[in-house]
Structure formats: C-alpha cells, structure tokens
Amino acid sequence: MNDSPGWAAPGSSSPEPDPADPAPAENGSGAEAEKAHGTPGDDTEHATSPIPPQSPPNEPADQRPPNWAPEQPPAAPRSWTWGSQSGTPTAGQGAQSGYGPSRGRGWGPTPPPPGGPGPRQPGWHSGWAQQPQAPKPGVVPLRPLGVGEVLDGSVSTMRAHWRTVLGISLAVAVITEVIAALVMGLWLDDTSELDALANNDNPSLDELNNALSGMLSSLAVVAVVGMLGSVIATAMLTVVVSRAVLGRSVTLGEAWRDSRPQLLRLLGLLVLIPLLVSVAMAICLLPGLLVSFTGISSLAVVLLFFGFLGGVVAAVWMWVRFCLAPPALMLEKQGLIAAMRRSGKLVSGSWWRILGIQLLAFVLVTAISFVISIPTTALTALVSGGAAFTDTAAATGWTSLIINGIGSVVASTISLPLNAGITALLYLDQRVRREALDLELARAAGVPGYEFRDTEPPAPGS
C-alpha cells in the first residue's frame, strides 16, 4: 500500500524496497513521465519540477517517497521512540495504547512522561490509564455511594464498632421495653372493662370511654418512652457512624458527650415531623369529614377515599423530605428549623432515590423484626395454651409481656443501629455528591495527598 501524507508516524523511516519487486525501469524518459504524471490510480498531486540532483556521498540521501509533499513535519526526538523494532508489545502496551497486541515497527509502548519515573501527570495518555481508587479510611469509600454500599456501610459499622453500637442499642432497648412492660402490666391489670366491651354489641359512650381510656393512656406512655429511647439511640449512633466513616473508634462516653447538647433539639425534631405529617393527613381528610356530617354518605365516602390517598402522598413526601434532618442536626449542630431546611436542600433532586433506599431499609427492618417475633410469639402461645390470642388477660399477663419483651429487645438491638446508620450514610452521600465532602473527610482522616486539597486553593504563603 502506498504511503500518503499524514498517515505515518513522525520521524519514522520509509520502508525498505522489497527485493522481490521488479527493478525500476532504466529508461529515463519513463521514470520522468512516472514522476510527472504519477502511477496509475494515484490521485495525489505531484510536483512537475525537474529531477533534483543527487546528494553528495558524504550527505544522507533523502529517502522520502517520491509522492510525498516537499514540506513534512519535523522528526520526533530520539527519546520519543514509537516502538521497538521487533514489533513485540511490551508490558502494558495493549492496555495503555489501545492499538492491539502487535502493530509492527513504530507502535511501541507509551513514552514516559517528562521528569523520569514517578506518578503520571495528566496528559494525552491519561484517558487510557486506570482511575485511582477512592480512599477508604473507614467503613465506606469516600465517594458517591451506591445502594448496596449504604446498606453495607451500616452493617460494617455494627461489626467494626460492635461494642459501642451494641452497648447503645441494647441499653436503650432494654430500658424502653422494661418500662413498656411495667406500664402494660400494671396499667392494664384489670381487663374486665375490655372483656365487657368485647361481649357488648351496642356499648354506650361511657362504656367505650371507660374501657379504652386505660388502654390509650398506657399506649401513650409507651409511645413517649419509645420516642425518648429512639432520640437517644439516634443521636449517639449518628456520632458513631460519623467516626466510623473516618476510621476512628468512639467509646460510649465520647458518643454521649458529643450527642448530649443536641438531645432536646432532636426530640423537638422527632415530635415536629410526625405532627406535620398528621396535620397534612387531617387537612386531606377534612372535606370528607365535613360532608359526612351533612348526611351525604356516598359523596363523603368518595371524598374520604381520595382524601386518604392524598394524605398518604403528602405524608410520604414530607417524611422523605425531612428524613435527613436528624443527622444534619447532630453533625452540623444545626437548629431545629435550620436542620429541616438543610434536609430539604439535600433531598432536592434525589427524592426518588432516597425514597427507594428508605423503603428498602424499612422492608429490611420489618423483615428482621418479623423473623425474630416468630419464635417469641410461638413460645407465648405455647406457654399460654393459645389463650394469648383470644384472652386479653392472658395477652397482658406477665409471662406474655416478658417473652414478647425479649423478642422486642433483640429486634430493637438490630434495627436501631441499622436505621441510624442508613440515614447517616445517606446524609453523608448527599453531601459528597453536592458539596464534595469527600475531600474534607479524607483530610480529616489523614489520607496522604489530601492535606491541601480544598474547594478553594490555599492563599499564597499560607
């Protein structure tokens, strides 16, 4: 194949003539005609100037093909060799150059960067180089995380810092379940009114009030105790996760000291968010309730149905929008309203992704709790002879409360750190994606090479 301008490597020599080719014609007129008019089928323009004189013997002969243009780019320096003469690929040639295992002479390994050996600088060959791995000083790599990495990071935190995590979650679970069992056992000791209500087909308003007031009061106390335990566990476990990301250990005392100043604000946050969700649900159900008072039952049912759907949508939207407020409040030392605004800003643009991860976490925690509740429920039914499913007194007896309480403690010990870890890692992931928090985390973790990497370059002389 004839060489054409622009398709040969700079500085490469022309190919040697093949001995098998026929000898060139000695007829001077034929050679001149061929140089003047070109070979058949070659549409390249040729110079019509006379034949240049021969070079003296002491000067290198011009070995350019006769059909090349007179002006060519300069030859490459000797250090920029484009390959070995043998054409054998060197180590890394196939992966770096992208031209296959063998391209013949002139296509060797990538030339080394100026300055000798060492880390490669960005250049024309950087597109084929392998991307550096993200630093991982702790439980997750410092880069945007996938769904599996968020879940794995939460589990890895439980495994790497199991003493602290187990101490926090187990202590909170035991305290809350003991209080709940005492309240249920003492408050609902007399179940005669509940049994009478179950056997009465048309109970009066007073009977309903007397029978349900005790149960509702006990459930309210249990809910408040559970919320307080959730606040303490969420606060302390968020601190543990933030340290685990940096690869640092934390004790129970350190987690308590770091989280204690924010406990009241976190309590207010965990009260305000469910309150807002309840208000949104009530507003959506209000038209149906008002119509039901007028006696138009069919229209009221339709309005209540669509109002309920709208309330569920509004509740889910608010829950996802403010789900990152607890870690923002704990790790940024934000106020209550500022943490909610911060969560809304971080969730914006990633609402569906965060919804999917939170639903996956909810399903995972629910499945764990269900699996743990199976043996405790079966044991309760076995001890009570099946009366715990039909008799209120047997269901609120001390034996049933203790067995079910043990199962709840085990489930809470697993679910509390799992939920807190997933929420905290989602918060960190959103900040990495939006604010390049990974650079600050790598610098805080002492990763080599990140000492001066910042969103803004350091001032001269600093």
Secondary structure, 3 states (H helix, E strand, C coil): CCCCCCCCCCCCCCCCCCCCCCCCCCCHHHHHHHHHHCCCCCCCCCCCCCCCCCCCCCCCCCCCCCCCCCCCCCCCCCCCCCCCCCCCCCCCHHHHHCCCCCCCCCCCCCCCCCCCCCCCCCCCCCCCCCCCCCCCCCCCCCCCCCHHHHHHHHHHHHHHCHHHHHHHHHHHHHHHHHHHHHHHHHHCCCCHHHHHHHHCCCCCHHHHHHHHHHHHHHHHHHHHHHHHHHHHHHHHHHHHHHHHHCCCCCCHHHHHHHHHHHHHHHHHHHHHHHHHHHHHHHHHHHHHHHHHHCCCHHHHHHHHHHHHHHHHHHHHHHHHHCCCHHHHHHHCCCCHHHHHHHHHHHHCCCHHHHHHHHHHHHHHHHHHHHHHHHHHHHHHHHHHCCHHHCCHHHHCCHHHHHHHHHHHHHHHHHHHHHHHHHHHHHHHHHHHHHHCHHHHHHHHHCCCCCCCCCCCCCCCCC
